Each structure stands twice: as structure tokens, then as C-alpha cells.
């Protein structure tokens, strides 16, 4: 009996000692997680701060709050709420955890809820009425032993109606699975059900929304390489009591490395099309794009410059609101310099002559066939095999610009697909030779090769693309 009691005491001591160590680890990871979040990229005007972490023997209570900093005078009233708009979390330490999905093993499990009690009473009363006294947003986080985490956040379902309009939500959740705290890679899911909004001008309904995003890599800490699938089923838009558009939408995108360049593709599918705004001949459609040969180092640099320009625009806005001319002029000068650098990167470094290119395919289908097919390919050749400067590009005549690319573009369309105003304006393009009637279809075969432009097998002056009614007797 004494041995059993001793064993129980030893195991109990190990358990309590383990929970203490786990508690220290969880606090460190939580602080790292909060510090890694940027509400405004590159700016500290608004940030999150772990203001309290009250650790106990088997768990803890944490409070993470919005902090406003350096706000201009016109927004200074928000500073009264700095540190008061918070997420309050109850954290249970592992190794054995009782989560909303059942028992699990891990470091800790946190249940968080958005606390808006510091807002003015009319605002909190309205929030309580909309969400039936429940927190507007809740979050659950599982901290794993391997350093990863799983976060699930949810908006509380609601239904509101007033003279201005109505809105309702059956379900909206976001789930993130990350290999480690603060990591930008991982898998992310968004699930929406029964979203409805309406007002005097019309209404929209989306019964099903599913988004699946996998971030495989983050280049230079700014450019994600990712795969995404978005499905929006049963989308419906009405106006004046009549359905204008209905259908299912699926979007898929991918980006990836190819040696020292980037490639990617995009596909958009439309099915079950209907409504007054959709031509009767259409039932489904597809748009596909694929690109390759984008210089990866230049893409990272361009993204970094864009983020820095966004930060400077925010700082300039703050400077203008605060009437701080010195800071405004300094930031404006830096923005001009970075803007010029961005243009240089885009024109001289982003594309690779004889490696960069784009392909396109678009089709529309109906009960009686395929009203539209558009396909094309563009290969970037550069100016004599090199990237031109912006000044050089501006000086090139239209015929010189055609030397930059090889292009093949094919159009085959049913004239009935075009609205009457567009059909009435076909005379100019047809006179210019850009479009032809063949077997009751509108066709165009445009090709650029070695700087020469042909349309439907006939040579065409480049200026005719911009002035369809121009004299076509001159060669390219």
C-alpha cells in the first residue's frame, strides 16, 4: 500500500512539475505568436499586445488587446480604447487536454472570446442584440508538442433586419494549421454557410463558401508560394424581386518555383448559370491562365517595395492629418524613390527574355454548343534579347513594341452572344480586318511574330489596332 501511495505521489509530482514547465513554454509561445502578428504590415499604428498572463497550476488566463499608437488628431479619440478592446482566453495545460473536439494530447488548449465591454453602451447593446448576448467572435487554439498550432475561429451566427436592409449568417469559421508559432506557412480553411445580405437596391445569397489555402513557402518573408481552391455554390443576386445572376463558382490558383524563376496557373469555372443578366445561350464557362519565367529574386524585391510603399502611404496619411509637413515631405520623397526603384525592377528584372510567357483559354458553353472560344499564347522576347528601360519603351513606335513579344490569339464567337450595342459597333473592327464573319461566326486570328502583325492571315499595320478605321494599305 505504501508503495502504491508513493507511486501516486511521484506521478502527481511529475504531473505538476510537467504542467509548470508546460505553462512557461505556453506563455513564451503565446508572446511569440502575438508579436508575429502585423495588423497593418510594416506599421505600428495599431498592434496587438499580450497585456496579462495570469498563470496558475493547471492553466492560465490571458488577455490580448488592441493598442493604438501615434494616431493623428482626427483619430486620437481611438486612443481611449487602447488596451481595452481585448481577446480573453482561458488556457488549459497539457499533456492531456479536453478540447471542443474531444480529448487530445498537446502543450495547451486555449478558448478565447472577443470582449467589447469597453465600447460605449449603445454599441455594446447593439452587439448583444445582434449576437443574442454571445461573443461576436470566438477562437480555439491547440498548441502541439512539436511547436505547431491549430487555430479555429468562428463568427457567432446572427440575423438582423431593419428599414435599411437585412443580413444573416448561418456559419463562418476560419481554421489554420501551422508547423510552428509565427510561421507564415501552413494550411488555412474558411467555411461559410447561409450568408445573406439585402437592401433597397437588391439582395445577394451565398449558401456555401469553402476556401482551402496551402502556403508552401514564403520567399524573402514577403512572397507566398501557395495553392488555393475557392468554391462558392448557389450564389444568387436579385434586384427588383428578379434574379439577375445565379450559379456555382470555383477558383483554383497555384504558384511554384521553377529553378530561379516562378510559374503558376489559375482556373475559374462557372456552372449552372442563369438569371436575367446572363444570356440565355450560356450555361457554364471556364477561364484558364498559366504563366512562367518570372524572376524570383525580382518578384520578391517588387513585393518588398510594394509593402514599403504601402507603409509610407499610411505614414503620409498620418502626416497629412497631423499637419506634420516635415514628416509628410520626407515620406513623400522616400516614396518617390522607392516608386522609381519598383518601376526599374518591373521593367528590367521581373521578366526573362525567351523564358517568360503566358497562355490563355476561355470558353463559354450552352445547351446548343459553345458560343465562345478564346485562346492565346504570349512569349516575351525582349528588345533584341534584353530588357528595355522604361525610357526606351516610351520611345518605341507601335511596330517596335511588337518586337518585344510573339503572340498568337484566336477568337471564335457566336454573334448572338454580344449585346445589341456591341453588335452595332462591329462595323469598324470588321472594316479594319480585325474581325471576320465565317459560317455565321465571328472569328479573329491575330499573330505577332518577329515584329510582324497578321490578322486572319493578312498583314496589318500595328496602328490599326488602335485606330480600326485607319488606312490598312501600309505594311507593318
C-alpha positions in Angstrom: 0.0 0.0 0.0 2.8 2.4 0.9 4.5 1.7 -2.5 1.2 2.5 -4.3 0.8 5.7 -2.3 4.4 6.6 -3.0 4.0 5.9 -6.7 0.9 8.1 -6.8 2.7 10.9 -5.1 5.7 10.6 -7.5 3.4 10.6 -10.6 1.4 13.5 -9.1 4.7 15.4 -8.6 5.8 14.7 -12.1 2.5 15.8 -13.5 2.5 19.1 -11.5 6.2 19.6 -12.4 5.3 19.0 -16.1 2.4 21.4 -16.1 4.7 24.1 -14.6 7.2 23.6 -17.4 4.4 23.5 -20.0 3.0 26.7 -18.6 6.3 28.5 -19.0 6.5 27.2 -22.6 3.0 28.2 -23.5 3.5 31.8 -22.3 6.6 32.1 -24.4 4.9 30.7 -27.5 1.8 32.9 -26.9 4.0 36.1 -26.7 5.8 35.0 -29.8 2.5 34.4 -31.6 1.2 37.9 -30.7 4.4 39.6 -31.6 4.4 38.0 -35.1 1.0 39.4 -36.0 1.0 42.6 -38.0 -2.4 44.2 -38.3 -1.0 46.9 -40.6 2.1 45.5 -42.4 5.2 47.5 -41.6 3.3 49.9 -39.3 3.0 50.1 -35.5 -0.1 52.4 -35.6 -2.2 49.5 -34.5 -0.8 46.4 -32.9 -1.7 43.5 -30.6 -0.2 43.2 -27.1 -0.3 40.4 -24.6 -1.3 42.7 -21.7 -1.9 40.0 -19.0 -0.9 36.4 -18.5 -2.1 35.1 -15.1 -0.6 31.6 -14.8 -2.0 29.0 -12.4 -1.1 25.5 -11.6 -3.1 23.8 -14.3 -3.9 26.6 -16.6 -3.8 30.4 -17.2 -5.9 33.3 -18.1 -4.6 35.6 -20.9 -5.7 39.0 -22.2 -4.5 40.2 -25.7 -5.6 43.8 -26.5 -5.5 46.3 -29.4 -3.0 49.1 -28.8 -3.3 52.3 -30.8 -0.1 54.3 -31.2 0.9 57.6 -32.9 -2.6 58.3 -34.1 -3.3 61.7 -35.8 -5.5 64.2 -34.1 -8.6 63.3 -36.1 -8.3 59.7 -34.8 -7.0 60.4 -31.4 -10.3 59.5 -29.8 -9.5 55.9 -30.5 -6.6 56.0 -28.0 -9.2 56.0 -25.2 -9.9 52.4 -26.2 -6.2 51.4 -26.4 -5.6 48.3 -24.3 -9.4 47.9 -23.6 -10.6 46.0 -26.8 -9.3 42.6 -25.9 -9.5 38.9 -26.5 -9.8 37.0 -23.2 -8.6 33.4 -23.2 -8.8 30.5 -20.7 -5.8 28.2 -21.2 -5.6 24.6 -20.0 -2.2 23.0 -19.8 -1.4 19.5 -21.2 -0.3 16.9 -21.7 -4.0 15.6 -21.6 -6.4 18.2 -23.0 -10.1 18.3 -23.2 -10.9 20.2 -26.4 -14.2 21.1 -28.1 -13.4 18.1 -30.5 -12.7 15.7 -27.7 -9.6 14.6 -25.7 -6.2 15.4 -27.2 -2.5 15.4 -26.4 -0.6 18.7 -26.5 1.0 21.5 -24.7 -2.1 23.6 -24.1 -5.6 24.4 -25.3 -7.0 28.0 -25.3 -10.6 29.1 -25.5 -10.7 32.8 -26.5 -13.6 35.3 -26.9 -13.7 38.9 -28.1 -14.5 41.3 -25.3 -16.1 44.6 -26.4 -17.4 45.7 -23.0 -15.2 48.8 -23.1 -17.2 50.2 -26.0 -19.9 52.8 -25.4 -23.2 51.3 -24.0 -25.2 51.9 -27.2 -22.6 49.9 -29.2 -22.5 47.0 -26.7 -26.3 46.9 -26.6 -26.5 46.7 -30.4 -23.8 43.9 -30.4 -25.6 42.0 -27.7 -28.9 42.3 -29.6 -27.3 41.1 -32.9 -25.4 38.2 -31.4 -28.0 37.2 -28.7 -25.7 38.0 -25.9 -22.9 35.8 -27.2 -19.3 36.9 -28.0 -19.2 38.1 -31.7 -16.0 36.0 -32.3 -14.6 33.0 -30.5 -11.3 31.2 -31.1 -9.9 27.9 -30.1 -6.1 27.2 -30.2 -4.3 23.9 -29.7 -0.6 24.2 -29.0 1.2 21.0 -30.1 4.3 19.4 -28.6 6.2 19.8 -31.9 5.9 23.6 -31.9 2.9 23.7 -34.2 -0.5 25.0 -33.5 -4.1 24.7 -34.8 -6.4 27.7 -34.6 -10.1 27.7 -35.2 -12.0 31.0 -35.1 -15.8 31.4 -35.6 -18.2 34.3 -36.0 -21.3 33.8 -34.0 -24.4 33.2 -36.2 -26.7 36.2 -36.5 -29.8 37.5 -38.2 -30.7 41.2 -38.3 -33.3 43.2 -40.1 -34.1 46.9 -40.3 -35.5 49.5 -42.6 -32.0 49.9 -44.2 -31.7 46.2 -45.0 -31.2 42.7 -43.7 -28.3 40.4 -43.1 -27.9 36.9 -41.7 -25.1 34.3 -41.3 -25.5 30.6 -40.6 -21.8 29.8 -40.2 -18.4 31.4 -40.7 -15.3 29.7 -39.5 -11.5 30.0 -40.1 -9.1 27.3 -39.3 -5.3 27.5 -39.5 -2.8 24.7 -39.1 0.8 25.9 -38.8 4.0 24.0 -38.3 5.2 26.4 -35.7 4.1 29.6 -33.8 4.6 32.7 -36.0 5.1 30.6 -39.2 3.6 32.0 -42.4 3.4 28.6 -44.0 0.7 26.1 -43.3 -2.9 25.2 -44.3 -5.9 27.5 -43.9 -9.6 26.9 -44.3 -12.5 29.2 -44.5 -16.1 27.8 -44.3 -19.2 29.9 -44.8 -22.8 28.8 -44.8 -26.1 30.7 -45.5 -24.7 34.2 -45.9 -27.5 36.7 -47.0 -27.5 40.5 -47.4 -30.2 42.6 -48.8 -31.3 46.2 -49.1 -33.3 48.6 -51.2 -31.1 48.1 -54.3 -31.1 44.3 -54.2 -30.0 41.2 -52.4 -27.3 38.5 -52.5 -27.3 35.0 -51.1 -24.4 32.6 -50.8 -25.4 29.2 -49.3 -22.0 27.6 -49.5 -18.5 29.0 -49.3 -15.4 26.8 -48.9 -11.8 28.1 -49.2 -8.7 25.9 -48.9 -5.3 27.6 -48.9 -1.9 25.9 -48.5 1.1 28.2 -48.2 4.1 26.0 -49.1 6.9 28.6 -48.8 7.4 32.3 -48.1 10.1 33.8 -50.3 12.0 36.7 -48.6 9.4 36.7 -45.8 7.0 38.6 -48.2 6.0 36.5 -51.2 4.0 33.3 -50.5 4.0 30.3 -52.9 0.7 28.8 -52.4 -2.2 26.7 -53.7 -5.8 27.9 -53.2 -9.2 26.5 -54.0 -12.4 28.6 -53.6 -15.9 27.2 -54.1 -18.9 29.4 -53.9 -22.0 27.4 -54.7 -25.6 28.6 -55.1 -24.5 32.3 -55.5 -27.6 34.4 -56.3 -28.1 38.1 -56.8 -31.5 39.7 -57.2 -32.8 43.2 -58.0 -36.4 44.4 -58.0 -37.5 40.9 -57.0 -36.0 39.3 -60.1 -33.0 37.1 -60.1 -30.2 38.7 -62.1 -27.5 36.1 -61.6 -27.2 32.6 -60.2 -24.5 29.9 -60.5 -21.7 28.0 -58.9 -18.1 29.4 -58.9 -14.9 27.5 -58.4 -11.5 29.2 -58.4 -8.1 27.4 -58.3 -4.7 29.0 -58.2 -1.1 27.7 -57.8 2.3 29.3 -57.7 5.6 27.4 -57.5 9.3 27.6 -58.2 11.0 26.6 -61.4 14.7 26.9 -60.8 15.4 30.6 -60.3 12.0 31.6 -61.8 8.4 31.4 -60.7 5.4 29.8 -62.5 1.8 29.4 -61.8 -1.7 29.0 -63.1 -5.3 30.0 -62.4 -8.6 28.3 -63.3 -12.1 29.7 -62.9 -15.1 27.5 -63.5 -18.7 28.8 -63.7 -21.6 26.3 -63.7 -25.4 26.3 -63.6 -25.5 29.9 -64.9 -28.9 31.6 -65.0 -30.7 34.9 -64.4 -31.8 38.0 -66.3 -28.2 39.3 -66.7 -26.9 36.0 -68.2 -27.5 35.4 -71.9 -29.9 32.5 -72.4 -27.4 30.7 -74.5 -25.0 30.3 -71.6 -24.9 27.5 -69.0 -21.3 27.3 -68.0 -17.8 28.8 -68.6 -14.1 28.4 -68.0 -11.2 30.8 -67.8 -7.6 29.4 -67.5 -4.3 31.3 -67.3 -0.8 30.0 -66.9 2.5 31.9 -66.6 6.1 31.0 -66.3 9.6 32.6 -66.4 9.1 35.3 -63.6 12.4 36.1 -62.0 12.0 35.0 -58.4 14.5 37.5 -56.9 12.9 40.4 -58.8 9.4 39.2 -57.7 10.5 39.2 -54.0 12.1 42.7 -54.4 8.9 44.0 -56.1 6.7 42.7 -53.3 9.0 44.2 -50.7 9.0 47.6 -52.4 5.2 47.4 -52.7 4.8 46.7 -48.9 7.2 49.5 -48.1 5.3 51.9 -50.3 2.0 50.9 -48.6 3.6 51.7 -45.2 4.8 55.1 -46.5 1.3 55.9 -47.8 -0.1 55.2 -44.3 2.6 57.4 -42.8 1.9 60.1 -45.3 -1.8 60.0 -44.4 -1.0 60.3 -40.8 1.4 63.2 -41.5 -1.3 65.0 -43.5 -3.9 64.5 -40.8 -1.5 65.7 -38.1 -0.3 68.6 -40.3 3.3 67.4 -40.0 4.8 68.8 -43.1 8.3 67.7 -42.3 7.4 64.1 -41.9 5.0 64.3 -44.9 7.7 65.6 -47.3 10.3 63.2 -46.1 8.0 60.2 -46.6 6.8 61.6 -50.0 10.4 61.8 -51.1 11.2 58.3 -50.0 8.0 57.0 -51.7 9.1 58.6 -55.0 12.5 57.0 -54.7 11.0 53.6 -54.0 8.4 54.0 -56.8 11.2 54.6 -59.3 13.0 51.6 -58.0 9.9 49.5 -58.3 9.4 50.6 -61.9 13.1 49.6 -62.6 12.5 46.2 -61.1 9.3 45.6 -63.1 10.8 46.7 -66.4 14.4 45.5 -66.2 14.4 42.4 -63.9 11.0 40.8 -63.5 10.7 39.2 -67.0 13.2 36.9 -68.6 13.5 37.2 -72.4 12.8 33.9 -74.2 11.6 32.4 -70.8 8.7 34.5 -69.7 5.3 33.7 -71.1 1.5 33.5 -70.7 -1.2 31.2 -72.0 -4.9 31.8 -72.0 -8.0 29.7 -72.6 -11.6 31.0 -72.2 -14.7 29.1 -73.2 -18.5 29.6 -72.7 -20.9 26.7 -73.2 -24.6 26.4 -73.6 -27.3 23.9 -74.5 -26.7 24.4 -78.2 -22.9 24.3 -78.3 -20.0 26.6 -77.5 -20.8 30.3 -78.1 -17.3 31.5 -77.3 -13.7 30.2 -77.5 -10.7 32.4 -76.9 -7.3 31.0 -76.7 -3.8 32.6 -76.9 -0.2 32.4 -76.1 2.3 35.2 -75.4 6.1 34.7 -75.3 8.3 37.6 -74.1 11.3 38.1 -76.4 12.6 41.4 -75.0 14.3 44.1 -77.1 17.0 42.3 -79.0 17.0 39.7 -76.3 17.4 42.2 -73.4 15.0 44.0 -71.1 14.4 47.6 -72.1 14.3 50.6 -69.8 11.1 52.5 -69.3 12.5 55.4 -71.2 13.4 53.1 -74.1 9.9 51.6 -74.0 8.3 55.0 -74.2 10.3 55.9 -77.3 9.4 52.8 -79.2 6.8 53.2 -82.0 4.0 50.6 -82.2 5.9 48.5 -84.6 8.9 48.5 -82.2 6.7 47.4 -79.3 5.6 44.3 -81.3 9.2 43.2 -81.4 9.0 42.6 -77.6 6.7 39.6 -77.9 5.5 36.7 -80.0 1.7 36.4 -79.8 -1.0 34.1 -81.1 -4.6 34.9 -80.2 -7.7 33.1 -81.6 -11.3 34.1 -81.2 -14.4 32.2 -82.3 -17.7 33.6 -81.1 -21.4 33.4 -81.8 -22.6 37.0 -82.7 -25.8 36.4 -80.8 -23.7 36.3 -77.6 -22.9 40.0 -77.9 -25.4 42.6 -76.6 -27.1 44.7 -79.4 -25.0 47.8 -78.7 -21.7 45.8 -79.2 -23.1 44.1 -82.4 -23.9 47.6 -83.8 -20.2 48.6 -83.3 -18.7 45.7 -85.2 -18.5 47.6 -88.5 -15.3 49.4 -87.6 -13.3 46.3 -86.5 -14.6 44.3 -89.5 -13.7 47.1 -91.9 -10.2 47.2 -90.3 -9.9 43.4 -90.8 -9.7 42.7 -87.1 -12.8 40.5 -87.1 -14.4 38.5 -89.9 -17.7 36.6 -90.5 -17.2 33.0 -91.3 -20.0 30.4 -91.3 -22.2 32.6 -89.1 -19.4 33.1 -86.5 -17.2 36.0 -85.6 -13.5 34.9 -85.9 -10.2 36.6 -85.5 -6.7 35.1 -85.8 -4.2 37.6 -84.6 -0.5 36.7 -84.7 2.7 38.7 -83.9 6.0 37.1 -85.0 9.3 38.8 -85.3 7.6 42.2 -85.1 5.2 41.4 -88.0 1.4 41.6 -87.3 -1.1 39.5 -89.2 -4.8 39.1 -88.6 -6.8 36.3 -90.3 -3.7 35.6 -92.4 -3.4 39.2 -93.8 -0.6 41.6 -92.8 -1.8 44.6 -90.8 -0.2 47.9 -89.7 0.2 48.0 -85.9 -1.5 51.4 -85.8 -4.7 49.7 -86.9 -5.1 48.0 -83.6 -5.6 51.5 -82.0 -7.4 53.0 -85.0 -9.6 50.3 -86.6 -10.8 52.7 -89.3 -7.2 53.6 -90.4 -5.8 53.0 -93.9 -4.6 49.4 -94.0 -2.6 49.6 -97.2 0.7 50.3 -95.4 2.6 47.3 -94.2 3.8 46.8 -90.7 
